[in-house]
Amino acid sequence: MSENEKVIEHLRQAMSHLDQALNLSASTLKEDPNSKKFIGTIWEEFLGSFMGRVKTKGKESNVNLMSIFPGFKLRKFF
């Protein structure tokens, strides 16, 4: 398996886990709308942590990993 194929496989697994977390978040919010703040905080912490890891790993490896995610591409999702 090539390095590119390994990256794809890991991202597929990550997407599967994220789909599960999204489904659980949606069902939790549907059952308990009062949990919106808590669920929102969890997702905010997760996304912040992920972007922080991208920055840190880029600095450690001297590769601008943030260039993978140009700002305009991210902004269209938020």
N, CA, C and O atoms as a Tripos MOL2 file, in Angstrom:
@<TRIPOS>MOLECULE
protein
  312   311    78     0     0
PROTEIN
NO_CHARGES

@<TRIPOS>ATOM
      1 N           0.8500   -1.1750    0.0000 N.3       1 MET1
      2 CA          0.0000    0.0000    0.0000 C.3       1 MET1
      3 C           0.8960    1.2390    0.0000 C.2       1 MET1
      4 O           1.8130    1.3460    0.8150 O.2       1 MET1
      5 N           0.6320    2.1610   -0.9040 N.am      2 SER2
      6 CA          1.4210    3.3860   -0.9930 C.3       2 SER2
      7 C           1.0810    4.3200    0.1730 C.2       2 SER2
      8 O           0.0780    4.1390    0.8630 O.2       2 SER2
      9 N           1.9340    5.3090    0.3710 N.am      3 GLU3
     10 CA          1.6830    6.2940    1.4280 C.3       3 GLU3
     11 C           0.3790    7.0440    1.1550 C.2       3 GLU3
     12 O          -0.3890    7.3110    2.0800 O.2       3 GLU3
     13 N           0.1280    7.3850   -0.1100 N.am      4 ASN4
     14 CA         -1.1250    8.0770   -0.4480 C.3       4 ASN4
     15 C          -2.3330    7.2130   -0.1220 C.2       4 ASN4
     16 O          -3.3340    7.7150    0.3890 O.2       4 ASN4
     17 N          -2.2520    5.9390   -0.4070 N.am      5 GLU5
     18 CA         -3.3500    5.0240   -0.0960 C.3       5 GLU5
     19 C          -3.5590    4.9010    1.4060 C.2       5 GLU5
     20 O          -4.6930    4.7740    1.8680 O.2       5 GLU5
     21 N          -2.4720    4.9380    2.1730 N.am      6 LYS6
     22 CA         -2.5860    4.8900    3.6340 C.3       6 LYS6
     23 C          -3.2990    6.1360    4.1600 C.2       6 LYS6
     24 O          -4.1440    6.0470    5.0510 O.2       6 LYS6
     25 N          -2.9510    7.2950    3.6020 N.am      7 VAL7
     26 CA         -3.6090    8.5410    4.0080 C.3       7 VAL7
     27 C          -5.1010    8.4440    3.7140 C.2       7 VAL7
     28 O          -5.9280    8.7870    4.5590 O.2       7 VAL7
     29 N          -5.4440    7.9770    2.5150 N.am      8 ILE8
     30 CA         -6.8510    7.8450    2.1270 C.3       8 ILE8
     31 C          -7.5800    6.9040    3.0720 C.2       8 ILE8
     32 O          -8.6980    7.2010    3.4930 O.2       8 ILE8
     33 N          -6.9770    5.7920    3.4080 N.am      9 GLU9
     34 CA         -7.6180    4.8200    4.3000 C.3       9 GLU9
     35 C          -7.8600    5.4190    5.6840 C.2       9 GLU9
     36 O          -8.9340    5.2460    6.2590 O.2       9 GLU9
     37 N          -6.8750    6.1130    6.2090 N.am     10 HIS10
     38 CA         -7.0400    6.7360    7.5340 C.3      10 HIS10
     39 C          -8.1240    7.8090    7.5000 C.2      10 HIS10
     40 O          -8.9110    7.9260    8.4390 O.2      10 HIS10
     41 N          -8.1700    8.5880    6.4300 N.am     11 LEU11
     42 CA         -9.2070    9.6190    6.3240 C.3      11 LEU11
     43 C         -10.5890    8.9980    6.1730 C.2      11 LEU11
     44 O         -11.5670    9.5420    6.6850 O.2      11 LEU11
     45 N         -10.6830    7.8860    5.4880 N.am     12 ARG12
     46 CA        -11.9760    7.1940    5.3860 C.3      12 ARG12
     47 C         -12.4410    6.7160    6.7600 C.2      12 ARG12
     48 O         -13.6150    6.8420    7.1080 O.2      12 ARG12
     49 N         -11.5140    6.1690    7.5290 N.am     13 GLN13
     50 CA        -11.8500    5.7210    8.8800 C.3      13 GLN13
     51 C         -12.2630    6.9110    9.7500 C.2      13 GLN13
     52 O         -13.2270    6.8330   10.5110 O.2      13 GLN13
     53 N         -11.5210    8.0080    9.6240 N.am     14 ALA14
     54 CA        -11.8440    9.2100   10.3970 C.3      14 ALA14
     55 C         -13.2300    9.7230   10.0110 C.2      14 ALA14
     56 O         -14.0020   10.1330   10.8780 O.2      14 ALA14
     57 N         -13.5450    9.7040    8.7290 N.am     15 MET15
     58 CA        -14.8550   10.1720    8.2720 C.3      15 MET15
     59 C         -15.9640    9.2970    8.8320 C.2      15 MET15
     60 O         -17.0290    9.7970    9.1930 O.2      15 MET15
     61 N         -15.7250    8.0120    8.9060 N.am     16 SER16
     62 CA        -16.7160    7.0930    9.4800 C.3      16 SER16
     63 C         -16.9780    7.4500   10.9420 C.2      16 SER16
     64 O         -18.1290    7.4830   11.3780 O.2      16 SER16
     65 N         -15.9210    7.7140   11.6910 N.am     17 HIS17
     66 CA        -16.0710    8.0920   13.0950 C.3      17 HIS17
     67 C         -16.7840    9.4440   13.2260 C.2      17 HIS17
     68 O         -17.6250    9.6300   14.1050 O.2      17 HIS17
     69 N         -16.4360   10.3750   12.3450 N.am     18 LEU18
     70 CA        -17.0940   11.6830   12.3840 C.3      18 LEU18
     71 C         -18.5740   11.5670   12.0450 C.2      18 LEU18
     72 O         -19.4070   12.2390   12.6530 O.2      18 LEU18
     73 N         -18.9040   10.7170   11.0770 N.am     19 ASP19
     74 CA        -20.3190   10.4840   10.7490 C.3      19 ASP19
     75 C         -21.0750    9.9520   11.9610 C.2      19 ASP19
     76 O         -22.1990   10.3750   12.2300 O.2      19 ASP19
     77 N         -20.4590    9.0260   12.6910 N.am     20 GLN20
     78 CA        -21.0990    8.4740   13.8880 C.3      20 GLN20
     79 C         -21.3010    9.5610   14.9340 C.2      20 GLN20
     80 O         -22.3610    9.6450   15.5540 O.2      20 GLN20
     81 N         -20.2740   10.3990   15.1280 N.am     21 ALA21
     82 CA        -20.3770   11.4840   16.1090 C.3      21 ALA21
     83 C         -21.4520   12.4910   15.6940 C.2      21 ALA21
     84 O         -22.1900   12.9960   16.5410 O.2      21 ALA21
     85 N         -21.5410   12.7830   14.4000 N.am     22 LEU22
     86 CA        -22.5820   13.6960   13.9190 C.3      22 LEU22
     87 C         -23.9710   13.1050   14.1270 C.2      22 LEU22
     88 O         -24.8880   13.8010   14.5650 O.2      22 LEU22
     89 N         -24.1230   11.8300   13.8150 N.am     23 ASN23
     90 CA        -25.4260   11.1790   14.0160 C.3      23 ASN23
     91 C         -25.8320   11.1870   15.4840 C.2      23 ASN23
     92 O         -26.9850   11.4610   15.8150 O.2      23 ASN23
     93 N         -24.8770   10.8870   16.3610 N.am     24 LEU24
     94 CA        -25.1620   10.9200   17.7960 C.3      24 LEU24
     95 C         -25.4830   12.3360   18.2650 C.2      24 LEU24
     96 O         -26.3750   12.5370   19.0890 O.2      24 LEU24
     97 N         -24.7530   13.3130   17.7380 N.am     25 SER25
     98 CA        -25.0130   14.7110   18.0980 C.3      25 SER25
     99 C         -26.4190   15.1100   17.6790 C.2      25 SER25
    100 O         -27.1530   15.7240   18.4540 O.2      25 SER25
    101 N         -26.7940   14.7590   16.4530 N.am     26 ALA26
    102 CA        -28.1190   15.1120   15.9470 C.3      26 ALA26
    103 C         -29.2180   14.4450   16.7610 C.2      26 ALA26
    104 O         -30.2080   15.0880   17.1100 O.2      26 ALA26
    105 N         -29.0530   13.1700   17.0640 N.am     27 SER27
    106 CA        -30.0960   12.4760   17.8250 C.3      27 SER27
    107 C         -30.1720   13.0040   19.2510 C.2      27 SER27
    108 O         -31.2580   13.0990   19.8220 O.2      27 SER27
    109 N         -29.0190   13.3490   19.8330 N.am     28 THR28
    110 CA        -29.0120   13.9200   21.1800 C.3      28 THR28
    111 C         -29.7400   15.2610   21.1910 C.2      28 THR28
    112 O         -30.5450   15.5280   22.0840 O.2      28 THR28
    113 N         -29.4570   16.1020   20.2000 N.am     29 LEU29
    114 CA        -30.1090   17.4150   20.1300 C.3      29 LEU29
    115 C         -31.6080   17.2890   19.8780 C.2      29 LEU29
    116 O         -32.3970   18.0910   20.3770 O.2      29 LEU29
    117 N         -31.9940   16.2880   19.1090 N.am     30 LYS30
    118 CA        -33.4180   16.0840   18.8440 C.3      30 LYS30
    119 C         -34.1400   15.6560   20.1210 C.2      30 LYS30
    120 O         -35.2450   16.1200   20.4030 O.2      30 LYS30
    121 N         -33.5070   14.7670   20.8890 N.am     31 GLU31
    122 CA        -34.1140   14.2660   22.1230 C.3      31 GLU31
    123 C         -34.0400   15.2920   23.2500 C.2      31 GLU31
    124 O         -34.9410   15.3730   24.0860 O.2      31 GLU31
    125 N         -32.9540   16.0770   23.2670 N.am     32 ASP32
    126 CA        -32.7410   17.0280   24.3540 C.3      32 ASP32
    127 C         -32.1860   18.3400   23.8020 C.2      32 ASP32
    128 O         -30.9720   18.5440   23.7980 O.2      32 ASP32
    129 N         -33.0560   19.2230   23.3410 N.am     33 PRO33
    130 CA        -32.5990   20.4960   22.7810 C.3      33 PRO33
    131 C         -31.7540   21.3250   23.7600 C.2      33 PRO33
    132 O         -30.9680   22.1750   23.3410 O.2      33 PRO33
    133 N         -31.9170   21.0770   25.0450 N.am     34 ASN34
    134 CA        -31.1240   21.8060   26.0430 C.3      34 ASN34
    135 C         -29.6480   21.4220   26.0230 C.2      34 ASN34
    136 O         -28.8300   22.0980   26.6470 O.2      34 ASN34
    137 N         -29.2960   20.3510   25.3170 N.am     35 SER35
    138 CA        -27.9000   19.9210   25.2550 C.3      35 SER35
    139 C         -27.1280   20.6420   24.1500 C.2      35 SER35
    140 O         -25.9630   20.3330   23.8980 O.2      35 SER35
    141 N         -27.7830   21.6080   23.4890 N.am     36 LYS36
    142 CA        -27.1550   22.3080   22.3640 C.3      36 LYS36
    143 C         -25.8310   22.9500   22.7610 C.2      36 LYS36
    144 O         -24.8440   22.8300   22.0340 O.2      36 LYS36
    145 N         -25.7980   23.6190   23.8860 N.am     37 LYS37
    146 CA        -24.5760   24.3020   24.3130 C.3      37 LYS37
    147 C         -23.4580   23.2890   24.5690 C.2      37 LYS37
    148 O         -22.3190   23.4990   24.1520 O.2      37 LYS37
    149 N         -23.7820   22.2080   25.2430 N.am     38 PHE38
    150 CA        -22.7710   21.1850   25.5460 C.3      38 PHE38
    151 C         -22.2410   20.5390   24.2730 C.2      38 PHE38
    152 O         -21.0290   20.4120   24.0980 O.2      38 PHE38
    153 N         -23.1450   20.1270   23.3800 N.am     39 ILE39
    154 CA        -22.7350   19.4860   22.1280 C.3      39 ILE39
    155 C         -21.9210   20.4700   21.2900 C.2      39 ILE39
    156 O         -20.9140   20.0930   20.6920 O.2      39 ILE39
    157 N         -22.3540   21.7210   21.2460 N.am     40 GLY40
    158 CA        -21.6220   22.7490   20.5010 C.3      40 GLY40
    159 C         -20.2150   22.9440   21.0390 C.2      40 GLY40
    160 O         -19.2650   23.1090   20.2730 O.2      40 GLY40
    161 N         -20.0850   22.9240   22.3570 N.am     41 THR41
    162 CA        -18.7680   23.0780   22.9800 C.3      41 THR41
    163 C         -17.8520   21.9130   22.6210 C.2      41 THR41
    164 O         -16.6680   22.1060   22.3450 O.2      41 THR41
    165 N         -18.4010   20.7170   22.6270 N.am     42 ILE42
    166 CA        -17.6070   19.5340   22.2750 C.3      42 ILE42
    167 C         -17.0760   19.6550   20.8430 C.2      42 ILE42
    168 O         -15.8960   19.4120   20.5910 O.2      42 ILE42
    169 N         -17.9590   20.0330   19.9060 N.am     43 TRP43
    170 CA        -17.5420   20.1630   18.5090 C.3      43 TRP43
    171 C         -16.5500   21.3090   18.3330 C.2      43 TRP43
    172 O         -15.5960   21.1920   17.5640 O.2      43 TRP43
    173 N         -16.7690   22.4030   19.0330 N.am     44 GLU44
    174 CA        -15.8420   23.5300   18.9430 C.3      44 GLU44
    175 C         -14.4570   23.1290   19.4370 C.2      44 GLU44
    176 O         -13.4510   23.4700   18.8140 O.2      44 GLU44
    177 N         -14.4010   22.4100   20.5480 N.am     45 GLU45
    178 CA        -13.1200   21.9480   21.0810 C.3      45 GLU45
    179 C         -12.4510   20.9800   20.1180 C.2      45 GLU45
    180 O         -11.2410   21.0470   19.9010 O.2      45 GLU45
    181 N         -13.2350   20.0850   19.5440 N.am     46 PHE46
    182 CA        -12.6820   19.1150   18.5970 C.3      46 PHE46
    183 C         -12.0710   19.8120   17.3810 C.2      46 PHE46
    184 O         -10.9300   19.5400   17.0080 O.2      46 PHE46
    185 N         -12.8450   20.7160   16.7670 N.am     47 LEU47
    186 CA        -12.3570   21.3900   15.5660 C.3      47 LEU47
    187 C         -11.1430   22.2580   15.8730 C.2      47 LEU47
    188 O         -10.1970   22.3070   15.0860 O.2      47 LEU47
    189 N         -11.1650   22.9370   17.0030 N.am     48 GLY48
    190 CA        -10.0140   23.7470   17.4040 C.3      48 GLY48
    191 C          -8.7940   22.8970   17.6440 C.2      48 GLY48
    192 O          -7.6880   23.2630   17.2440 O.2      48 GLY48
    193 N          -8.9820   21.7610   18.2960 N.am     49 SER49
    194 CA         -7.8830   20.8430   18.5630 C.3      49 SER49
    195 C          -7.3080   20.2870   17.2600 C.2      49 SER49
    196 O          -6.0920   20.1860   17.1020 O.2      49 SER49
    197 N          -8.1890   19.9320   16.3340 N.am     50 PHE50
    198 CA         -7.7290   19.4010   15.0520 C.3      50 PHE50
    199 C          -6.8810   20.4290   14.3060 C.2      50 PHE50
    200 O          -5.7900   20.1170   13.8300 O.2      50 PHE50
    201 N          -7.3910   21.6560   14.2080 N.am     51 MET51
    202 CA         -6.6330   22.6760   13.4890 C.3      51 MET51
    203 C          -5.3190   22.9890   14.2050 C.2      51 MET51
    204 O          -4.3080   23.2620   13.5580 O.2      51 MET51
    205 N          -5.3330   22.9500   15.5280 N.am     52 GLY52
    206 CA         -4.0980   23.1450   16.2920 C.3      52 GLY52
    207 C          -3.0870   22.0440   16.0070 C.2      52 GLY52
    208 O          -1.8870   22.3050   15.9090 O.2      52 GLY52
    209 N          -3.5670   20.8240   15.8750 N.am     53 ARG53
    210 CA         -2.6740   19.7030   15.5570 C.3      53 ARG53
    211 C          -2.0870   19.8440   14.1630 C.2      53 ARG53
    212 O          -0.9220   19.5190   13.9380 O.2      53 ARG53
    213 N          -2.8910   20.3280   13.2290 N.am     54 VAL54
    214 CA         -2.3840   20.5470   11.8700 C.3      54 VAL54
    215 C          -1.2410   21.5590   11.9110 C.2      54 VAL54
    216 O          -0.1990   21.3510   11.2900 O.2      54 VAL54
    217 N          -1.4380   22.6490   12.6410 N.am     55 LYS55
    218 CA         -0.3980   23.6760   12.7470 C.3      55 LYS55
    219 C           0.8570   23.1260   13.4210 C.2      55 LYS55
    220 O           1.9730   23.3410   12.9460 O.2      55 LYS55
    221 N           0.6630   22.4170   14.5310 N.am     56 THR56
    222 CA          1.7980   21.8830   15.2810 C.3      56 THR56
    223 C           2.5820   20.8680   14.4550 C.2      56 THR56
    224 O           3.8110   20.9210   14.4010 O.2      56 THR56
    225 N           1.8730   19.9470   13.8160 N.am     57 LYS57
    226 CA          2.5440   18.9290   13.0120 C.3      57 LYS57
    227 C           3.2830   19.5680   11.8430 C.2      57 LYS57
    228 O           4.3620   19.1120   11.4630 O.2      57 LYS57
    229 N           2.7090   20.6150   11.2760 N.am     58 GLY58
    230 CA          3.3800   21.3340   10.1930 C.3      58 GLY58
    231 C           4.6760   21.9650   10.6560 C.2      58 GLY58
    232 O           5.6870   21.9010    9.9560 O.2      58 GLY58
    233 N           4.6560   22.5760   11.8340 N.am     59 LYS59
    234 CA          5.8670   23.1870   12.3750 C.3      59 LYS59
    235 C           6.9210   22.1280   12.6790 C.2      59 LYS59
    236 O           8.1050   22.3230   12.4030 O.2      59 LYS59
    237 N           6.4840   21.0070   13.2490 N.am     60 GLU60
    238 CA          7.4240   19.9340   13.5890 C.3      60 GLU60
    239 C           8.0840   19.3400   12.3520 C.2      60 GLU60
    240 O           9.2540   18.9600   12.3920 O.2      60 GLU60
    241 N           7.3470   19.2580   11.2650 N.am     61 SER61
    242 CA          7.8660   18.6150   10.0620 C.3      61 SER61
    243 C           8.3730   19.6150    9.0230 C.2      61 SER61
    244 O           8.8030   19.2220    7.9390 O.2      61 SER61
    245 N           8.3240   20.9040    9.3550 N.am     62 ASN62
    246 CA          8.7270   21.9550    8.4180 C.3      62 ASN62
    247 C           7.9850   21.8660    7.0850 C.2      62 ASN62
    248 O           8.5540   22.1080    6.0210 O.2      62 ASN62
    249 N           6.7050   21.5140    7.1690 N.am     63 VAL63
    250 CA          5.8330   21.4540    6.0010 C.3      63 VAL63
    251 C           4.6050   22.2930    6.3360 C.2      63 VAL63
    252 O           4.0140   22.1330    7.4040 O.2      63 VAL63
    253 N           4.2260   23.1700    5.4440 N.am     64 ASN64
    254 CA          3.0700   24.0120    5.6860 C.3      64 ASN64
    255 C           1.7940   23.2110    5.4280 C.2      64 ASN64
    256 O           1.2150   23.2790    4.3440 O.2      64 ASN64
    257 N           1.3660   22.4550    6.4350 N.am     65 LEU65
    258 CA          0.1630   21.6430    6.2900 C.3      65 LEU65
    259 C          -1.0910   22.5010    6.1810 C.2      65 LEU65
    260 O          -2.1010   22.0530    5.6380 O.2      65 LEU65
    261 N          -1.0380   23.7250    6.6880 N.am     66 MET66
    262 CA         -2.1940   24.6050    6.5820 C.3      66 MET66
    263 C          -2.4910   24.9430    5.1220 C.2      66 MET66
    264 O          -3.6120   25.3230    4.7840 O.2      66 MET66
    265 N          -1.4830   24.8040    4.2600 N.am     67 SER67
    266 CA         -1.7110   25.0950    2.8400 C.3      67 SER67
    267 C          -2.6340   24.0540    2.2030 C.2      67 SER67
    268 O          -3.1660   24.2750    1.1150 O.2      67 SER67
    269 N          -2.8210   22.9200    2.8830 N.am     68 ILE68
    270 CA         -3.7590   21.9000    2.4000 C.3      68 ILE68
    271 C          -5.1800   22.4410    2.4940 C.2      68 ILE68
    272 O          -6.0480   22.0800    1.6990 O.2      68 ILE68
    273 N          -5.4040   23.3130    3.4770 N.am     69 PHE69
    274 CA         -6.7240   23.8560    3.7480 C.3      69 PHE69
    275 C          -6.7470   25.3540    3.4810 C.2      69 PHE69
    276 O          -6.8060   26.1360    4.4300 O.2      69 PHE69
    277 N          -6.7020   25.7730    2.2390 N.am     70 PRO70
    278 CA         -6.7450   27.2220    1.9910 C.3      70 PRO70
    279 C          -7.9840   27.8270    2.6460 C.2      70 PRO70
    280 O          -9.0580   27.2270    2.6330 O.2      70 PRO70
    281 N          -7.8260   29.0140    3.2130 N.am     71 GLY71
    282 CA         -8.9050   29.6610    3.9510 C.3      71 GLY71
    283 C         -10.2090   29.7440    3.2050 C.2      71 GLY71
    284 O         -11.2710   29.5340    3.7900 O.2      71 GLY71
    285 N         -10.1540   30.0470    1.9230 N.am     72 PHE72
    286 CA        -11.4120   30.1890    1.1840 C.3      72 PHE72
    287 C         -12.1600   28.8710    1.0990 C.2      72 PHE72
    288 O         -13.3900   28.8680    1.0540 O.2      72 PHE72
    289 N         -11.4620   27.7710    1.0750 N.am     73 LYS73
    290 CA        -12.1440   26.4790    1.0220 C.3      73 LYS73
    291 C         -12.8240   26.1710    2.3540 C.2      73 LYS73
    292 O         -13.9330   25.6390    2.3790 O.2      73 LYS73
    293 N         -12.1670   26.5030    3.4470 N.am     74 LEU74
    294 CA        -12.7690   26.2400    4.7500 C.3      74 LEU74
    295 C         -13.9450   27.1630    5.0140 C.2      74 LEU74
    296 O         -14.9600   26.7350    5.5640 O.2      74 LEU74
    297 N         -13.8190   28.4180    4.6300 N.am     75 ARG75
    298 CA        -14.8690   29.3850    4.9200 C.3      75 ARG75
    299 C         -16.1970   29.0290    4.2710 C.2      75 ARG75
    300 O         -17.2530   29.3670    4.8060 O.2      75 ARG75
    301 N         -16.1640   28.3570    3.1320 N.am     76 LYS76
    302 CA        -17.4260   28.0300    2.4740 C.3      76 LYS76
    303 C         -18.2220   26.9850    3.2520 C.2      76 LYS76
    304 O         -19.4140   26.7990    3.0080 O.2      76 LYS76
    305 N         -17.5630   26.3030    4.1890 N.am     77 PHE77
    306 CA        -18.2450   25.2920    4.9870 C.3      77 PHE77
    307 C         -18.7620   25.8490    6.3160 C.2      77 PHE77
    308 O         -19.5810   25.2100    6.9770 O.2      77 PHE77
    309 N         -18.2920   27.0300    6.7080 N.am     78 PHE78
    310 CA        -18.6790   27.5800    8.0130 C.3      78 PHE78
    311 C         -19.4110   28.8800    7.8610 C.2      78 PHE78
    312 O         -19.8110   29.4830    8.8580 O.2      78 PHE78
@<TRIPOS>BOND
     1     1     2 1
     2     2     3 1
     3     3     4 2
     4     3     5 am
     5     5     6 1
     6     6     7 1
     7     7     8 2
     8     7     9 am
     9     9    10 1
    10    10    11 1
    11    11    12 2
    12    11    13 am
    13    13    14 1
    14    14    15 1
    15    15    16 2
    16    15    17 am
    17    17    18 1
    18    18    19 1
    19    19    20 2
    20    19    21 am
    21    21    22 1
    22    22    23 1
    23    23    24 2
    24    23    25 am
    25    25    26 1
    26    26    27 1
    27    27    28 2
    28    27    29 am
    29    29    30 1
    30    30    31 1
    31    31    32 2
    32    31    33 am
    33    33    34 1
    34    34    35 1
    35    35    36 2
    36    35    37 am
    37    37    38 1
    38    38    39 1
    39    39    40 2
    40    39    41 am
    41    41    42 1
    42    42    43 1
    43    43    44 2
    44    43    45 am
    45    45    46 1
    46    46    47 1
    47    47    48 2
    48    47    49 am
    49    49    50 1
    50    50    51 1
    51    51    52 2
    52    51    53 am
    53    53    54 1
    54    54    55 1
    55    55    56 2
    56    55    57 am
    57    57    58 1
    58    58    59 1
    59    59    60 2
    60    59    61 am
    61    61    62 1
    62    62    63 1
    63    63    64 2
    64    63    65 am
    65    65    66 1
    66    66    67 1
    67    67    68 2
    68    67    69 am
    69    69    70 1
    70    70    71 1
    71    71    72 2
    72    71    73 am
    73    73    74 1
    74    74    75 1
    75    75    76 2
    76    75    77 am
    77    77    78 1
    78    78    79 1
    79    79    80 2
    80    79    81 am
    81    81    82 1
    82    82    83 1
    83    83    84 2
    84    83    85 am
    85    85    86 1
    86    86    87 1
    87    87    88 2
    88    87    89 am
    89    89    90 1
    90    90    91 1
    91    91    92 2
    92    91    93 am
    93    93    94 1
    94    94    95 1
    95    95    96 2
    96    95    97 am
    97    97    98 1
    98    98    99 1
    99    99   100 2
   100    99   101 am
   101   101   102 1
   102   102   103 1
   103   103   104 2
   104   103   105 am
   105   105   106 1
   106   106   107 1
   107   107   108 2
   108   107   109 am
   109   109   110 1
   110   110   111 1
   111   111   112 2
   112   111   113 am
   113   113   114 1
   114   114   115 1
   115   115   116 2
   116   115   117 am
   117   117   118 1
   118   118   119 1
   119   119   120 2
   120   119   121 am
   121   121   122 1
   122   122   123 1
   123   123   124 2
   124   123   125 am
   125   125   126 1
   126   126   127 1
   127   127   128 2
   128   127   129 am
   129   129   130 1
   130   130   131 1
   131   131   132 2
   132   131   133 am
   133   133   134 1
   134   134   135 1
   135   135   136 2
   136   135   137 am
   137   137   138 1
   138   138   139 1
   139   139   140 2
   140   139   141 am
   141   141   142 1
   142   142   143 1
   143   143   144 2
   144   143   145 am
   145   145   146 1
   146   146   147 1
   147   147   148 2
   148   147   149 am
   149   149   150 1
   150   150   151 1
   151   151   152 2
   152   151   153 am
   153   153   154 1
   154   154   155 1
   155   155   156 2
   156   155   157 am
   157   157   158 1
   158   158   159 1
   159   159   160 2
   160   159   161 am
   161   161   162 1
   162   162   163 1
   163   163   164 2
   164   163   165 am
   165   165   166 1
   166   166   167 1
   167   167   168 2
   168   167   169 am
   169   169   170 1
   170   170   171 1
   171   171   172 2
   172   171   173 am
   173   173   174 1
   174   174   175 1
   175   175   176 2
   176   175   177 am
   177   177   178 1
   178   178   179 1
   179   179   180 2
   180   179   181 am
   181   181   182 1
   182   182   183 1
   183   183   184 2
   184   183   185 am
   185   185   186 1
   186   186   187 1
   187   187   188 2
   188   187   189 am
   189   189   190 1
   190   190   191 1
   191   191   192 2
   192   191   193 am
   193   193   194 1
   194   194   195 1
   195   195   196 2
   196   195   197 am
   197   197   198 1
   198   198   199 1
   199   199   200 2
   200   199   201 am
   201   201   202 1
   202   202   203 1
   203   203   204 2
   204   203   205 am
   205   205   206 1
   206   206   207 1
   207   207   208 2
   208   207   209 am
   209   209   210 1
   210   210   211 1
   211   211   212 2
   212   211   213 am
   213   213   214 1
   214   214   215 1
   215   215   216 2
   216   215   217 am
   217   217   218 1
   218   218   219 1
   219   219   220 2
   220   219   221 am
   221   221   222 1
   222   222   223 1
   223   223   224 2
   224   223   225 am
   225   225   226 1
   226   226   227 1
   227   227   228 2
   228   227   229 am
   229   229   230 1
   230   230   231 1
   231   231   232 2
   232   231   233 am
   233   233   234 1
   234   234   235 1
   235   235   236 2
   236   235   237 am
   237   237   238 1
   238   238   239 1
   239   239   240 2
   240   239   241 am
   241   241   242 1
   242   242   243 1
   243   243   244 2
   244   243   245 am
   245   245   246 1
   246   246   247 1
   247   247   248 2
   248   247   249 am
   249   249   250 1
   250   250   251 1
   251   251   252 2
   252   251   253 am
   253   253   254 1
   254   254   255 1
   255   255   256 2
   256   255   257 am
   257   257   258 1
   258   258   259 1
   259   259   260 2
   260   259   261 am
   261   261   262 1
   262   262   263 1
   263   263   264 2
   264   263   265 am
   265   265   266 1
   266   266   267 1
   267   267   268 2
   268   267   269 am
   269   269   270 1
   270   270   271 1
   271   271   272 2
   272   271   273 am
   273   273   274 1
   274   274   275 1
   275   275   276 2
   276   275   277 am
   277   277   278 1
   278   278   279 1
   279   279   280 2
   280   279   281 am
   281   281   282 1
   282   282   283 1
   283   283   284 2
   284   283   285 am
   285   285   286 1
   286   286   287 1
   287   287   288 2
   288   287   289 am
   289   289   290 1
   290   290   291 1
   291   291   292 2
   292   291   293 am
   293   293   294 1
   294   294   295 1
   295   295   296 2
   296   295   297 am
   297   297   298 1
   298   298   299 1
   299   299   300 2
   300   299   301 am
   301   301   302 1
   302   302   303 1
   303   303   304 2
   304   303   305 am
   305   305   306 1
   306   306   307 1
   307   307   308 2
   308   307   309 am
   309   309   310 1
   310   310   311 1
   311   311   312 2
@<TRIPOS>SUBSTRUCTURE
     1 MET1         2 RESIDUE 1 A MET
     2 SER2         6 RESIDUE 1 A SER
     3 GLU3        10 RESIDUE 1 A GLU
     4 ASN4        14 RESIDUE 1 A ASN
     5 GLU5        18 RESIDUE 1 A GLU
     6 LYS6        22 RESIDUE 1 A LYS
     7 VAL7        26 RESIDUE 1 A VAL
     8 ILE8        30 RESIDUE 1 A ILE
     9 GLU9        34 RESIDUE 1 A GLU
    10 HIS10       38 RESIDUE 1 A HIS
    11 LEU11       42 RESIDUE 1 A LEU
    12 ARG12       46 RESIDUE 1 A ARG
    13 GLN13       50 RESIDUE 1 A GLN
    14 ALA14       54 RESIDUE 1 A ALA
    15 MET15       58 RESIDUE 1 A MET
    16 SER16       62 RESIDUE 1 A SER
    17 HIS17       66 RESIDUE 1 A HIS
    18 LEU18       70 RESIDUE 1 A LEU
    19 ASP19       74 RESIDUE 1 A ASP
    20 GLN20       78 RESIDUE 1 A GLN
    21 ALA21       82 RESIDUE 1 A ALA
    22 LEU22       86 RESIDUE 1 A LEU
    23 ASN23       90 RESIDUE 1 A ASN
    24 LEU24       94 RESIDUE 1 A LEU
    25 SER25       98 RESIDUE 1 A SER
    26 ALA26      102 RESIDUE 1 A ALA
    27 SER27      106 RESIDUE 1 A SER
    28 THR28      110 RESIDUE 1 A THR
    29 LEU29      114 RESIDUE 1 A LEU
    30 LYS30      118 RESIDUE 1 A LYS
    31 GLU31      122 RESIDUE 1 A GLU
    32 ASP32      126 RESIDUE 1 A ASP
    33 PRO33      130 RESIDUE 1 A PRO
    34 ASN34      134 RESIDUE 1 A ASN
    35 SER35      138 RESIDUE 1 A SER
    36 LYS36      142 RESIDUE 1 A LYS
    37 LYS37      146 RESIDUE 1 A LYS
    38 PHE38      150 RESIDUE 1 A PHE
    39 ILE39      154 RESIDUE 1 A ILE
    40 GLY40      158 RESIDUE 1 A GLY
    41 THR41      162 RESIDUE 1 A THR
    42 ILE42      166 RESIDUE 1 A ILE
    43 TRP43      170 RESIDUE 1 A TRP
    44 GLU44      174 RESIDUE 1 A GLU
    45 GLU45      178 RESIDUE 1 A GLU
    46 PHE46      182 RESIDUE 1 A PHE
    47 LEU47      186 RESIDUE 1 A LEU
    48 GLY48      190 RESIDUE 1 A GLY
    49 SER49      194 RESIDUE 1 A SER
    50 PHE50      198 RESIDUE 1 A PHE
    51 MET51      202 RESIDUE 1 A MET
    52 GLY52      206 RESIDUE 1 A GLY
    53 ARG53      210 RESIDUE 1 A ARG
    54 VAL54      214 RESIDUE 1 A VAL
    55 LYS55      218 RESIDUE 1 A LYS
    56 THR56      222 RESIDUE 1 A THR
    57 LYS57      226 RESIDUE 1 A LYS
    58 GLY58      230 RESIDUE 1 A GLY
    59 LYS59      234 RESIDUE 1 A LYS
    60 GLU60      238 RESIDUE 1 A GLU
    61 SER61      242 RESIDUE 1 A SER
    62 ASN62      246 RESIDUE 1 A ASN
    63 VAL63      250 RESIDUE 1 A VAL
    64 ASN64      254 RESIDUE 1 A ASN
    65 LEU65      258 RESIDUE 1 A LEU
    66 MET66      262 RESIDUE 1 A MET
    67 SER67      266 RESIDUE 1 A SER
    68 ILE68      270 RESIDUE 1 A ILE
    69 PHE69      274 RESIDUE 1 A PHE
    70 PRO70      278 RESIDUE 1 A PRO
    71 GLY71      282 RESIDUE 1 A GLY
    72 PHE72      286 RESIDUE 1 A PHE
    73 LYS73      290 RESIDUE 1 A LYS
    74 LEU74      294 RESIDUE 1 A LEU
    75 ARG75      298 RESIDUE 1 A ARG
    76 LYS76      302 RESIDUE 1 A LYS
    77 PHE77      306 RESIDUE 1 A PHE
    78 PHE78      310 RESIDUE 1 A PHE
